[in-house]
Amino acid sequence: QVQLVESGGGVVQPGTSLRLSCEASGFTFSSYPLHWVRQAPGQGLEWVAVISFDGNIKIYSDSVKGRFTISRDDFKNTLFLQMNSLKSEDTAVYYCARDPFRGAPDYFDLWGRGTLVSVSS
Amino acid sequence: EVVLTQSPGTLSLSPGERATLSCRASQSVAGSYLAWYQQKPGQAPRLLIYGASSRATGIPDRFRGSGSGTDFTLTISRLEPEDFAVYYCQYYGGSPLITFGQGTRLEIK
């Protein structure tokens, strides 16, 4: 079954760190760029970061640049998002999403169900 | 920097009616790099349309994307009960890298 499954969310205090994971199955993980997209409660979608299929290119939104790090482990078919110096405005459901092409970032043809991160004191 | 504005914010219609959702870009979108997604409560977004007018795999033909330049439209020809959801447009052409519209809520009248 072709799917992405996120994990690692939870309730944390401002200034702390959290690491999200996204495990893929049913497709050749190493062939695809992957993204993180988040959605604050009751709000719209916000793109967070992308990693190229080979892991060499990583691009971040301005809102997380310098605090978040995207990475991948192709042996474990897993995408990661290391989130440091968390702020209340990082509270959101975090989705991992597959990009169908290796070139410039595109649309997302496969999404996980998301994991909730809540940053609160 | 491209900003996407969706209208209306909420659209109230009945099953069987035709829905027309708009997505306007703040500047001309090169290459029709525009996608549409459907999101139901508690679920992840689902890709409907890419390249402004190409339907994703498994999407019924009652969903139609159109437009170019700054004005894009998602049309649902005859609403089914399962179509009531929130719809987002997305630009993936470069600056910013990826951006979403704020969404249109399609609700049952």
Interface residues (C-beta under 8 A of the other chain):
Chain A: H35 G44 L45 E46 W47 V50 I59 S61 Y95 A104 P105 D106 Y107 F108 D109 W111 G112 R113 G114
Chain B: Y33 A35 Y37 Q43 A44 P45 R46 L47 Y50 A56 T57 Y88 Q90 Y92 G94 P96 L97 I98 T99 F100 G101 Q102 G103
